[in-house]
Amino acid sequence: MKIIDLSQTVSETSLFYPGDIQAGADFRLKKIESMEEGGNVNSEAVTAGVHVLTHLDSPGHQVKGGKLIQEYPLEKFIQEALIVEVLDRKEIAKKDLEPYQKEIEKVGALLVRTGFDEVMEHYEQDAAFRQKTKIDIQDLPQFTQDCADWLAKFANLEIVGTDSLTVGGKQVHGAFLKKDILLLEGLFLAKAPKKFVLHCFPWKLNKVNGAPCRAVALI
């Protein structure tokens, strides 16, 4: 058995969705106590938005009265997954995925890699790159509306994910979430094979419409 990590590092220097830092919905680490400073233990505290970095969206995120993340059984977060690559494009269009229809019909999770995970990795690891790089919403690859509407008709799909920080705007989110398809955003997919078993358990939070998760490929 082999396990490949598909998750961003949860760090203050990771790449956040544009606007999250200003809204206080990013990740912050605070030292509470330090043995080097005379404390009895080493201890830290974290604050984070529930849609921070690699995370899941449930319907309640953008659908009025929609289900919350804790309402799903754990089985929802384990799915046979397929990766389709749509590289170096700002839009994930229906025509890009139609050739894979028969394969999509056989899995519970469709994950689309655009290559944006390379940008996230570079940003995470390179301080100089972080200083000179500004990512706006329009820089994030997103599903077109017709693609989202088409995928939402696949009754077998439980999860749709991408290496981008968003699948798209409110209507794109709604197309999936109204059909009870969870969204998995902010993935690292470069090292994963085309097919594997996806595990993406969210934090066990109560009364939230999404949660950070540790996504892995089990081979």
C-alpha positions as CSV (number, residue, x, y, z in Angstrom):
1,M,0.0,0.0,0.0
2,K,1.2,3.5,-0.9
3,I,-0.1,6.8,0.4
4,I,0.4,10.1,-1.5
5,D,-0.4,13.4,0.3
6,L,-2.7,15.7,-1.8
7,S,-2.9,18.5,0.8
8,Q,-1.5,21.9,1.1
9,T,0.7,22.6,4.2
10,V,-1.4,24.4,6.8
11,S,0.9,27.4,7.3
12,E,0.8,31.2,7.4
13,T,3.0,31.3,4.3
14,S,0.7,29.1,2.2
15,L,-1.3,30.5,-0.7
16,F,-4.8,31.6,0.5
17,Y,-7.9,32.4,-1.5
18,P,-7.8,36.1,-2.4
19,G,-9.4,38.2,0.3
20,D,-9.3,35.5,3.0
21,I,-6.4,37.1,4.9
22,Q,-8.1,40.5,4.9
23,A,-11.3,38.9,6.1
24,G,-9.5,37.0,8.9
25,A,-10.4,33.7,7.3
26,D,-6.9,32.5,6.8
27,F,-4.7,30.4,9.2
28,R,-2.7,31.8,12.1
29,L,-0.4,30.1,14.6
30,K,0.1,31.7,18.0
31,K,2.6,30.5,20.7
32,I,0.9,30.0,24.0
33,E,3.7,28.7,26.1
34,S,7.4,27.9,25.6
35,M,9.8,25.8,27.7
36,E,12.6,27.9,26.4
37,E,10.9,30.9,27.9
38,G,10.3,29.2,31.3
39,G,7.0,27.5,30.6
40,N,6.1,24.0,31.8
41,V,5.3,22.9,28.2
42,N,5.4,23.9,24.6
43,S,2.0,24.9,23.4
44,E,0.4,26.7,20.4
45,A,-3.0,27.8,19.3
46,V,-4.5,28.1,15.8
47,T,-7.2,30.1,14.2
48,A,-8.4,29.3,10.7
49,G,-11.3,29.8,8.4
50,V,-13.3,26.6,7.7
51,H,-12.7,27.1,3.9
52,V,-8.9,27.5,4.3
53,L,-6.3,25.8,2.1
54,T,-7.2,22.2,1.2
55,H,-10.8,21.9,2.3
56,L,-14.3,20.6,1.6
57,D,-17.5,22.6,0.8
58,S,-20.9,21.3,1.8
59,P,-24.2,22.5,0.4
60,G,-24.7,24.9,3.3
61,H,-21.8,27.0,2.1
62,Q,-23.8,28.5,-0.8
63,V,-27.2,26.9,-0.7
64,K,-29.8,28.3,1.7
65,G,-30.8,25.5,4.1
66,G,-28.2,23.2,2.7
67,K,-26.6,20.3,4.6
68,L,-23.6,21.0,6.9
69,I,-20.4,19.0,6.7
70,Q,-21.0,17.0,9.9
71,E,-24.3,15.6,8.5
72,Y,-22.5,13.3,6.2
73,P,-21.4,9.8,7.0
74,L,-17.7,9.0,6.9
75,E,-18.2,6.9,3.9
76,K,-18.9,10.1,1.9
77,F,-15.2,11.0,2.2
78,I,-13.8,7.8,0.8
79,Q,-14.3,7.5,-2.9
80,E,-12.8,5.8,-6.0
81,A,-11.2,8.8,-7.7
82,L,-10.2,9.8,-11.3
83,I,-7.8,12.6,-12.2
84,V,-8.3,14.4,-15.5
85,E,-5.7,16.9,-16.5
86,V,-6.7,20.2,-18.1
87,L,-3.4,22.0,-17.9
88,D,-2.5,25.6,-18.2
89,R,-6.0,26.9,-18.8
90,K,-8.1,29.4,-16.8
91,E,-11.3,27.5,-17.7
92,I,-12.3,23.9,-17.2
93,A,-14.8,23.5,-20.0
94,K,-17.3,20.7,-20.8
95,K,-15.4,19.9,-24.0
96,D,-12.3,19.2,-22.0
97,L,-14.0,16.5,-19.9
98,E,-16.5,15.0,-22.4
99,P,-13.8,12.5,-23.7
100,Y,-13.6,11.0,-20.2
101,Q,-17.3,10.5,-19.7
102,K,-17.3,6.7,-19.5
103,E,-14.4,6.9,-17.0
104,I,-16.2,9.6,-14.9
105,E,-19.3,7.4,-14.8
106,K,-17.3,4.7,-12.9
107,V,-16.0,6.8,-10.0
108,G,-17.3,8.6,-7.0
109,A,-14.8,11.5,-7.2
110,L,-13.6,13.5,-10.1
111,L,-10.5,15.6,-9.6
112,V,-9.3,18.0,-12.2
113,R,-5.7,19.1,-12.3
114,T,-4.9,22.4,-14.0
115,G,-1.3,22.8,-13.0
116,F,-2.1,25.5,-10.5
117,D,-0.8,23.1,-7.8
118,E,2.7,24.0,-9.0
119,V,2.0,27.7,-8.3
120,M,0.8,26.8,-4.8
121,E,3.9,24.7,-4.1
122,H,6.2,27.4,-5.4
123,Y,4.4,30.0,-3.3
124,E,4.6,27.7,-0.2
125,Q,8.3,27.0,-0.5
126,D,9.8,30.2,-2.0
127,A,9.8,33.4,0.1
128,A,11.0,35.5,-2.8
129,F,8.2,34.2,-5.0
130,R,5.6,35.0,-2.3
131,Q,6.9,38.6,-2.1
132,K,6.6,39.3,-5.8
133,T,3.5,37.3,-6.7
134,K,-0.1,38.5,-6.3
135,I,-2.9,36.1,-7.1
136,D,-6.3,37.5,-7.9
137,I,-9.5,35.6,-8.3
138,Q,-9.3,35.8,-12.1
139,D,-6.0,34.0,-11.9
140,L,-7.6,30.9,-10.5
141,P,-8.7,28.2,-12.9
142,Q,-12.4,27.6,-12.6
143,F,-15.2,25.4,-14.1
144,T,-17.4,27.0,-16.7
145,Q,-21.1,27.0,-15.9
146,D,-22.0,24.6,-18.6
147,C,-19.3,22.2,-17.4
148,A,-20.6,22.4,-13.8
149,D,-24.2,21.8,-14.9
150,W,-23.1,18.8,-17.0
151,L,-21.1,17.2,-14.2
152,A,-23.9,17.8,-11.7
153,K,-26.0,15.3,-13.7
154,F,-23.7,12.4,-13.0
155,A,-25.6,10.5,-10.3
156,N,-22.5,8.6,-9.3
157,L,-20.4,11.6,-8.3
158,E,-20.1,12.3,-4.6
159,I,-17.1,14.7,-4.8
160,V,-15.7,17.1,-7.4
161,G,-12.3,18.6,-6.7
162,T,-9.6,20.7,-8.2
163,D,-6.0,21.9,-7.6
164,S,-7.3,25.5,-7.9
165,L,-8.4,27.4,-4.8
166,T,-12.0,27.5,-6.1
167,V,-14.2,25.6,-8.5
168,G,-15.8,28.9,-9.5
169,G,-18.4,31.5,-8.5
170,K,-21.7,31.1,-6.7
171,Q,-23.6,29.6,-9.6
172,V,-20.9,27.1,-10.3
173,H,-20.8,26.1,-6.6
174,G,-24.5,25.8,-6.6
175,A,-24.7,23.5,-9.6
176,F,-22.7,20.9,-7.6
177,L,-23.9,21.6,-4.1
178,K,-27.6,21.5,-5.0
179,K,-27.0,17.9,-6.2
180,D,-25.3,17.0,-2.9
181,I,-21.8,16.8,-4.6
182,L,-19.2,18.0,-2.1
183,L,-16.4,20.2,-3.4
184,L,-12.8,19.6,-2.6
185,E,-10.5,22.6,-3.3
186,G,-6.8,23.4,-3.0
187,L,-5.4,20.0,-3.9
188,F,-1.9,18.9,-4.8
189,L,-2.4,16.4,-7.6
190,A,0.9,16.4,-9.5
191,K,2.3,13.3,-7.9
192,A,-0.9,11.3,-7.9
193,P,-1.7,8.6,-10.4
194,K,-4.8,8.8,-12.7
195,K,-6.9,6.5,-10.5
196,F,-6.8,5.8,-6.7
197,V,-8.9,5.7,-3.6
198,L,-9.4,9.2,-2.2
199,H,-9.6,9.8,1.5
200,C,-10.5,13.4,2.5
201,F,-11.8,13.4,6.1
202,P,-12.8,16.9,7.3
203,W,-12.2,18.2,10.7
204,K,-14.9,17.0,13.1
205,L,-16.5,20.5,13.5
206,N,-20.0,21.2,14.5
207,K,-22.5,23.5,12.7
208,V,-20.1,24.4,9.8
209,N,-20.6,24.4,6.0
210,G,-17.1,23.2,5.2
211,A,-13.9,22.2,6.8
212,P,-10.2,21.8,6.2
213,C,-9.2,18.2,5.5
214,R,-6.2,16.0,4.9
215,A,-6.7,14.6,1.5
216,V,-4.6,11.6,0.5
217,A,-4.4,9.1,-2.4
218,L,-4.4,5.5,-1.2
219,I,-2.9,3.1,-3.8
